[in-house]
């Protein structure tokens, strides 16, 4: 019984390790040609991920997890919350 529990814990740990860690650096969190223009933060009050386009071009941010995907299109200066509470890293950010 203990070995089944250990296997379950290892699988759960490996699965969760592919999701956004709080301490991940910007280079680890994002892939794509627009990563330098996208700011990602955690809004503790809203308990949601916030994405902001700091650049001068429109950016498409793609998020996914084991059950769903979410695409955000941000115009310059726009901020929006992600539709997913948890998502896999790295997320994608590319100019639209």
C-alpha positions in Angstrom: 0.0 0.0 0.0 2.8 2.4 0.8 4.5 1.8 -2.6 1.2 2.8 -4.4 1.0 5.9 -2.3 4.6 6.8 -3.1 4.0 6.3 -6.8 0.9 8.5 -6.7 2.8 11.2 -4.9 5.7 11.1 -7.4 3.3 11.3 -10.3 1.4 14.2 -8.7 4.7 16.0 -8.0 6.0 15.6 -11.5 2.6 16.8 -12.9 2.5 19.9 -10.7 6.1 20.7 -11.5 5.2 21.6 -15.0 2.8 24.3 -13.8 3.7 27.8 -13.1 6.0 28.1 -10.1 5.7 31.3 -8.2 9.5 31.8 -8.3 10.0 31.0 -12.0 12.1 33.6 -13.9 10.7 35.4 -16.9 12.8 33.3 -19.2 11.4 30.1 -17.8 7.8 31.2 -17.9 7.5 32.3 -21.6 8.4 31.2 -25.1 7.8 33.1 -28.3 8.9 36.3 -30.0 6.9 38.7 -27.7 8.0 37.5 -24.3 9.9 40.8 -23.6 6.7 42.7 -24.1 4.5 40.6 -21.8 4.4 41.1 -18.0 2.9 38.3 -16.0 1.9 38.7 -12.4 -0.3 37.2 -9.7 -3.0 39.4 -8.4 -3.4 38.1 -4.8 -6.6 40.1 -4.2 -8.4 38.7 -7.2 -6.6 35.3 -6.9 -5.9 35.4 -10.7 -3.0 35.6 -13.2 -2.7 39.1 -14.8 -1.1 39.7 -18.1 0.0 43.1 -19.4 1.2 44.1 -22.9 4.1 46.6 -22.3 5.0 46.8 -26.0 3.8 48.7 -29.0 2.4 45.7 -31.0 -0.6 43.4 -30.5 0.4 40.1 -28.7 -1.4 36.7 -28.5 -0.7 34.9 -25.2 -1.6 31.2 -25.3 -2.1 29.2 -22.1 -3.0 25.6 -21.6 -3.5 23.0 -18.9 -4.5 19.4 -18.7 -8.2 20.2 -19.4 -8.4 23.4 -21.4 -6.7 26.2 -23.3 -7.0 30.0 -23.2 -5.9 32.6 -25.7 -5.6 36.2 -24.8 -5.0 38.9 -27.4 -3.6 42.1 -25.9 -3.3 45.4 -27.6 -0.5 47.7 -26.5 -1.0 48.9 -22.9 -3.8 46.4 -22.2 -4.0 44.2 -19.1 -6.3 41.2 -18.7 -6.8 38.3 -16.4 -6.2 34.7 -17.6 -9.2 32.5 -17.8 -7.3 29.6 -16.3 -6.3 29.4 -12.6 -3.4 27.1 -13.3 -1.5 26.6 -16.6 1.5 24.8 -17.9 4.8 26.6 -18.3 6.1 27.9 -20.4 3.2 29.9 -21.8 3.5 31.3 -25.4 3.5 34.9 -26.3 3.8 35.9 -30.0 3.1 39.0 -32.0 -0.3 38.8 -33.7 
